Amino acid sequence: MKLTSYKILLLLVLSTFVSCKKTEKSENKSFSNAKNEIEYASNLAIFKQEGYSIVKIINPWPNADKDFTYILKEKNVVVPDSLQKYNTIQVPLQSIVVTSTTIIPYLEMLGVENHLVGFPHTDYISSLKTRKLIDNGSVKNVGQNEKLNMEQLIEMSPELIVTFGIDNNNPMIDNLQKSGLKVLIQADWMEQSPLGKAEWIKLYGALFGKEKEAKTQFDDIIKNYKEAMNLVSTKKPTANVLYGSMYQDQWYVAKANSWVAQFLKDAKANYLWADTEGTGSIGLSFEKVLEKAKNANFWIATGPFKTVAELENVNPHYSQFDAFKTKQVYTFEGKIGATGGTIYYESAPSRPDLVLKDYIKIFHPELLPNYTFTFAQKLN
């Protein structure tokens, strides 16, 4: 009896294993039959199929313990059984809530900003187009990122909420999903490649049935970015660059593989911490920074400063840097929207070509004599 029971259990395990293998094979076929539409972004993959797309969000936050897969399907399309386990989103969308200002430019570039119905803390949005929608009540304020207004969202019932997580504990996202709301977790903020960040426009192209328009927009950005790089192709990186400012008692220096460091490299500047491996930043004392960057030719400061005097008022020790003395201090964070949002944070990820041109104008002004800064400002 025991032996027979064991055989039955063994057969069940084997049949389940075979069934799983068949499902896995079928699922792999769905991916292998399509080309990944993404070239530069490392945290996003889109596989286009007939009537539906498979979207993969990879490493959505630091040390993520899982990735996410979504199926974007057109009306009346039946997706393979092997993909039924994934969250399905019907496209093209008619209404969306997003929680990051970096998404606003993508919606506007695709001409679908009118489908935006909600955003947390709408004062952060600077775009004039979308501010009009906020002012006329088309876009509702839905609370704060860490505390979205659940009752309001349930009543609004948007077709999709696009949000993000910062670690493996995301109670707000869990609550949204438990309430029956469709949620897509995005990870554009994890991208370190300038063109990789900009390529996330393709996700919104897929969500709104605007794949061709998204590709056209991104192809133009690639072309502009490469043309800017060609301008400095024969230049030597002679400009020694300091980046950042003090935050409390630490100076957070961008590491070599970070988004910022990539721009400085592509603009042919000698970033003084280009040998610090990794992404993100490392906190250093003021003394350590001064020791290495006292004689830097240029300083790209973080913060909405307008003048070097204002910078000195924040920290009198800043005046010890040569770049301060020669007034070669710039910031990309000085342009503020009507309600207090930082324009650079909102728009720079979607237009790396313009960010790169700003850097080239700073370090090699003779190459762009008639170019006007888009984001950068020189402190007076």
C-alpha positions as CSV (number, residue, x, y, z in Angstrom):
1,M,0.0,0.0,0.0
2,K,2.8,2.3,1.0
3,L,4.7,1.4,-2.2
4,T,1.6,2.0,-4.4
5,S,1.0,5.4,-2.7
6,Y,4.7,6.3,-3.3
7,K,4.4,5.4,-7.0
8,I,1.3,7.5,-7.3
9,L,3.0,10.5,-5.7
10,L,6.0,10.0,-7.9
11,L,3.8,9.9,-11.0
12,L,2.1,13.1,-9.9
13,V,5.5,14.8,-9.3
14,L,6.7,13.7,-12.7
15,S,3.6,14.8,-14.5
16,T,3.7,18.2,-12.8
17,F,7.4,18.5,-13.8
18,V,6.6,17.6,-17.4
19,S,3.6,20.0,-17.4
20,C,5.8,22.8,-16.0
21,K,8.5,22.1,-18.6
22,K,5.8,22.3,-21.4
23,T,4.5,25.6,-20.0
24,E,8.1,26.9,-19.6
25,K,8.9,25.8,-23.2
26,S,5.7,27.5,-24.5
27,E,6.6,30.7,-22.5
28,N,10.1,30.7,-23.8
29,K,8.8,30.3,-27.3
30,S,6.7,33.5,-26.8
31,F,9.9,35.4,-26.0
32,S,12.2,33.8,-28.6
33,N,9.8,34.4,-31.5
34,A,10.1,38.2,-31.0
35,K,12.9,40.6,-31.0
36,N,13.5,42.8,-27.9
37,E,12.5,46.3,-29.0
38,I,14.9,47.8,-26.4
39,E,18.5,48.5,-27.3
40,Y,20.0,50.8,-24.6
41,A,17.9,50.4,-21.4
42,S,19.0,47.6,-19.1
43,N,16.0,47.6,-16.8
44,L,13.3,47.2,-19.6
45,A,12.5,44.7,-22.3
46,I,9.6,44.7,-24.7
47,F,8.8,41.8,-27.0
48,K,6.2,42.6,-29.6
49,Q,3.8,39.9,-30.7
50,E,0.7,39.8,-32.9
51,G,-1.9,41.7,-30.8
52,Y,0.0,41.8,-27.6
53,S,3.4,42.8,-26.1
54,I,5.4,41.2,-23.3
55,V,7.0,43.8,-21.0
56,K,9.7,42.9,-18.5
57,I,10.8,45.2,-15.8
58,I,14.3,44.1,-14.7
59,N,15.9,44.9,-11.3
60,P,13.2,47.5,-10.4
61,W,15.1,48.7,-7.3
62,P,18.5,48.1,-5.7
63,N,18.9,44.4,-4.7
64,A,15.5,43.6,-6.0
65,D,14.4,40.0,-5.2
66,K,12.2,39.8,-8.3
67,D,11.5,41.2,-11.7
68,F,8.1,41.9,-13.2
69,T,6.4,40.8,-16.4
70,Y,3.3,42.4,-17.8
71,I,1.2,41.5,-20.9
72,L,-0.1,44.4,-22.8
73,K,-2.9,43.1,-25.0
74,E,-5.3,44.6,-27.5
75,K,-9.1,44.1,-27.2
76,N,-10.4,40.6,-28.0
77,V,-6.8,39.2,-28.4
78,V,-6.2,35.9,-26.7
79,V,-2.7,35.4,-25.2
80,P,-1.0,32.0,-24.9
81,D,-1.9,29.9,-21.8
82,S,1.7,30.1,-20.7
83,L,1.4,33.9,-20.2
84,Q,-1.9,33.9,-18.4
85,K,-0.2,34.0,-15.0
86,Y,1.1,37.5,-15.6
87,N,-0.7,40.7,-15.0
88,T,-2.6,41.7,-18.2
89,I,-3.2,45.3,-19.2
90,Q,-5.6,46.1,-22.1
91,V,-4.2,48.6,-24.5
92,P,-4.3,51.3,-25.8
93,L,-5.0,53.0,-22.4
94,Q,-7.6,55.6,-22.1
95,S,-6.7,56.8,-18.5
96,I,-3.5,56.6,-16.5
97,V,-2.1,57.8,-13.1
98,V,1.7,58.2,-12.9
99,T,3.8,58.9,-9.8
100,S,7.0,60.3,-11.3
101,T,7.5,63.6,-13.1
102,T,10.0,61.9,-15.4
103,I,7.0,60.3,-17.2
104,I,5.3,63.6,-18.0
105,P,7.6,64.4,-20.9
106,Y,7.1,61.0,-22.5
107,L,3.3,61.4,-22.4
108,E,3.6,64.9,-24.0
109,M,6.1,63.7,-26.6
110,L,3.6,61.1,-27.7
111,G,0.6,63.5,-27.5
112,V,-1.2,61.5,-24.9
113,E,-1.0,63.8,-21.9
114,N,-4.8,64.2,-22.0
115,H,-5.1,60.6,-20.8
116,L,-3.3,61.5,-17.5
117,V,-6.0,61.7,-14.8
118,G,-3.9,61.8,-11.6
119,F,-0.5,62.5,-10.0
120,P,0.7,62.7,-6.4
121,H,1.7,66.2,-5.3
122,T,0.9,67.9,-8.6
123,D,3.1,71.0,-7.6
124,Y,6.1,69.0,-8.6
125,I,5.0,69.1,-12.3
126,S,6.5,72.0,-14.2
127,S,5.4,71.4,-17.8
128,L,3.2,74.2,-19.0
129,K,1.0,71.7,-21.0
130,T,0.3,69.4,-18.1
131,R,-0.1,72.3,-15.7
132,K,-3.0,73.5,-17.8
133,L,-4.6,70.1,-17.3
134,I,-4.0,70.3,-13.6
135,D,-5.4,73.8,-13.4
136,N,-8.6,72.9,-15.3
137,G,-9.2,69.9,-13.0
138,S,-8.4,67.2,-15.6
139,V,-5.5,65.9,-13.5
140,K,-6.3,65.3,-9.9
141,N,-3.8,65.5,-7.0
142,V,-3.9,61.9,-5.6
143,G,-1.9,62.4,-2.4
144,Q,1.8,61.7,-1.8
145,N,4.0,59.0,-3.3
146,E,4.4,57.2,0.0
147,K,0.8,57.7,0.9
148,L,-1.5,57.7,-2.1
149,N,-5.2,58.5,-1.6
150,M,-6.6,55.0,-1.9
151,E,-10.3,56.0,-1.7
152,Q,-9.8,58.7,-4.4
153,L,-8.0,56.3,-6.7
154,I,-10.7,53.6,-6.3
155,E,-13.3,56.2,-7.1
156,M,-11.4,57.4,-10.2
157,S,-10.7,53.9,-11.3
158,P,-7.9,54.6,-13.8
159,E,-7.0,51.9,-16.2
160,L,-3.4,51.8,-15.0
161,I,-1.3,53.3,-12.2
162,V,2.4,53.5,-13.1
163,T,4.5,53.7,-10.0
164,F,7.9,52.6,-8.6
165,G,9.4,51.0,-5.5
166,I,12.6,51.7,-3.7
167,D,13.2,48.4,-2.0
168,N,11.6,44.9,-1.5
169,N,9.1,46.3,1.0
170,N,6.2,48.1,-0.9
171,P,3.0,48.1,1.2
172,M,1.5,51.0,-0.8
173,I,1.9,49.0,-4.1
174,D,0.5,45.9,-2.4
175,N,-2.6,47.9,-1.1
176,L,-3.2,49.3,-4.6
177,Q,-3.3,45.8,-6.1
178,K,-5.4,44.4,-3.3
179,S,-7.9,47.2,-4.0
180,G,-8.3,45.8,-7.5
181,L,-6.4,48.6,-9.2
182,K,-4.0,47.8,-12.1
183,V,-0.4,48.6,-11.3
184,L,2.7,48.6,-13.4
185,I,6.1,49.1,-11.6
186,Q,8.6,51.0,-13.7
187,A,12.3,51.4,-13.1
188,D,13.6,54.3,-15.3
189,W,15.3,55.8,-12.3
190,M,17.6,52.7,-12.0
191,E,19.0,53.3,-15.5
192,Q,22.5,54.7,-15.6
193,S,22.9,55.1,-19.4
194,P,21.7,58.5,-20.7
195,L,20.1,56.9,-23.8
196,G,18.9,54.0,-21.6
197,K,16.7,56.3,-19.5
198,A,15.4,58.1,-22.6
199,E,14.4,54.7,-24.2
200,W,11.7,54.3,-21.6
201,I,9.5,56.3,-23.9
202,K,8.9,53.0,-25.7
203,L,7.0,51.7,-22.7
204,Y,4.5,54.5,-23.0
205,G,4.4,54.0,-26.7
206,A,3.4,50.4,-26.1
207,L,0.8,51.4,-23.4
208,F,-0.9,53.9,-25.7
209,G,-0.6,52.2,-29.1
210,K,2.1,54.7,-30.1
211,E,5.0,52.4,-30.8
212,K,5.9,54.0,-34.1
213,E,5.8,57.5,-32.7
214,A,7.9,56.4,-29.7
215,K,10.6,54.9,-31.9
216,T,10.7,58.0,-34.1
217,Q,11.2,60.2,-31.1
218,F,13.9,58.0,-29.6
219,D,15.7,57.6,-32.9
220,D,15.9,61.4,-33.2
221,I,17.4,61.6,-29.7
222,I,20.0,58.9,-30.5
223,K,20.9,60.9,-33.7
224,N,21.2,64.2,-31.8
225,Y,23.2,62.6,-29.0
226,K,25.7,60.9,-31.4
227,E,26.0,64.2,-33.4
228,A,26.9,65.9,-30.1
229,M,29.5,63.3,-29.3
230,N,31.0,63.7,-32.7
231,L,31.5,67.4,-32.0
232,V,34.0,66.5,-29.2
233,S,35.4,63.3,-30.8
234,T,38.9,64.9,-31.4
235,K,38.9,66.8,-28.1
236,K,41.1,65.8,-25.1
237,P,39.4,65.7,-21.7
238,T,41.5,68.6,-20.2
239,A,38.8,70.2,-18.0
240,N,39.0,68.8,-14.5
241,V,35.5,68.7,-13.1
242,L,34.1,68.7,-9.5
243,Y,30.5,67.6,-9.2
244,G,28.0,68.0,-6.3
245,S,27.6,69.9,-3.1
246,M,27.5,69.2,0.6
247,Y,24.3,67.6,2.0
248,Q,24.3,67.9,5.8
249,D,27.8,66.6,6.7
250,Q,28.5,64.6,3.5
251,W,29.5,65.4,-0.1
252,Y,27.8,62.8,-2.3
253,V,30.1,62.1,-5.2
254,A,28.7,60.4,-8.3
255,K,30.5,57.1,-9.1
256,A,32.1,56.2,-12.4
257,N,29.2,54.3,-13.9
258,S,26.5,56.7,-12.9
259,W,24.3,58.7,-15.2
260,V,26.1,61.9,-14.3
261,A,29.6,60.5,-14.9
262,Q,28.5,59.1,-18.3
263,F,27.5,62.6,-19.5
264,L,30.9,64.1,-18.3
265,K,32.7,61.3,-20.1
266,D,30.8,61.8,-23.3
267,A,31.3,65.6,-23.1
268,K,35.1,64.9,-23.0
269,A,35.6,66.2,-19.5
270,N,38.0,64.8,-16.8
271,Y,35.7,63.9,-14.0
272,L,37.8,63.7,-10.9
273,W,36.0,60.6,-9.5
274,A,35.9,58.7,-12.8
275,D,38.0,56.0,-11.1
276,T,35.4,55.3,-8.4
277,E,33.7,52.1,-9.6
278,G,30.0,51.6,-9.3
279,T,26.7,53.4,-9.8
280,G,25.0,55.9,-7.6
281,S,27.2,57.9,-5.3
282,I,29.6,57.8,-2.3
283,G,29.5,60.1,0.7
284,L,32.8,61.9,1.4
285,S,33.9,64.6,4.0
286,F,34.4,68.1,2.8
287,E,38.1,67.8,3.5
288,K,38.4,64.7,1.2
289,V,36.7,66.5,-1.6
290,L,38.8,69.7,-1.2
291,E,42.0,67.7,-1.2
292,K,41.2,66.2,-4.5
293,A,39.2,69.0,-6.3
294,K,40.7,72.3,-4.9
295,N,42.2,73.0,-8.3
296,A,39.4,71.8,-10.5
297,N,38.6,74.0,-13.5
298,F,34.9,73.6,-13.3
299,W,32.3,72.9,-10.6
300,I,28.9,71.5,-11.4
301,A,27.0,72.3,-8.2
302,T,23.8,70.6,-7.1
303,G,21.0,72.8,-5.8
304,P,19.0,75.8,-7.2
305,F,21.7,78.4,-6.6
306,K,21.8,81.6,-8.7
307,T,25.0,83.2,-7.5
308,V,28.4,82.2,-6.1
309,A,27.6,84.5,-3.1
310,E,24.5,82.4,-2.4
311,L,26.6,79.3,-2.6
312,E,29.1,80.8,-0.1
313,N,26.3,81.7,2.3
314,V,25.4,78.1,2.5
315,N,29.0,77.0,3.2
316,P,31.8,79.6,3.5
317,H,34.4,76.8,2.9
318,Y,33.2,76.6,-0.7
319,S,35.3,79.7,-1.5
320,Q,38.4,77.6,-1.2
321,F,37.8,75.9,-4.5
322,D,39.6,77.4,-7.6
323,A,36.4,77.0,-9.7
324,F,34.6,79.2,-7.1
325,K,37.3,81.9,-7.3
326,T,37.3,82.0,-11.1
327,K,33.4,81.8,-11.2
328,Q,33.4,78.6,-13.2
329,V,30.5,77.2,-11.2
330,Y,27.3,75.9,-13.0
331,T,24.1,74.2,-11.9
332,F,21.5,72.2,-13.8
333,E,19.0,72.6,-11.0
334,G,18.4,76.3,-11.0
335,K,15.4,76.5,-13.3
336,I,12.2,76.0,-11.3
337,G,8.6,75.6,-12.5
338,A,5.7,77.8,-11.6
339,T,4.8,75.7,-8.6
340,G,8.3,74.8,-7.3
341,G,9.2,71.7,-9.4
342,T,12.8,71.3,-10.7
343,I,12.6,71.4,-14.5
344,Y,15.9,69.4,-14.8
345,Y,14.6,66.5,-12.7
346,E,11.4,66.3,-14.8
347,S,12.8,66.7,-18.3
348,A,16.5,65.8,-18.4
349,P,15.9,62.0,-18.4
350,S,13.9,62.2,-21.6
351,R,16.3,64.6,-23.4
352,P,19.8,63.4,-22.8
353,D,20.9,65.0,-26.1
354,L,20.1,68.4,-24.7
355,V,21.9,67.6,-21.4
356,L,25.0,66.5,-23.3
357,K,24.9,69.7,-25.4
358,D,24.8,71.8,-22.2
359,Y,27.9,70.0,-20.8
360,I,29.7,70.5,-24.1
361,K,28.8,74.2,-24.1
362,I,30.4,74.4,-20.6
363,F,33.6,72.6,-21.3
364,H,34.1,73.3,-25.0
365,P,32.1,76.5,-25.7
366,E,33.8,77.2,-29.0
367,L,32.1,74.1,-30.5
368,L,28.6,75.5,-29.8
369,P,28.9,79.3,-30.1
370,N,25.2,79.9,-30.9
371,Y,23.8,77.3,-28.5
372,T,21.7,78.4,-25.5
373,F,21.6,76.3,-22.4
374,T,18.5,74.2,-22.0
375,F,19.1,73.2,-18.3
376,A,22.5,74.6,-17.2
377,Q,23.0,78.0,-15.7
378,K,26.3,79.7,-14.8
379,L,26.3,81.2,-11.3
380,N,26.8,84.9,-11.3
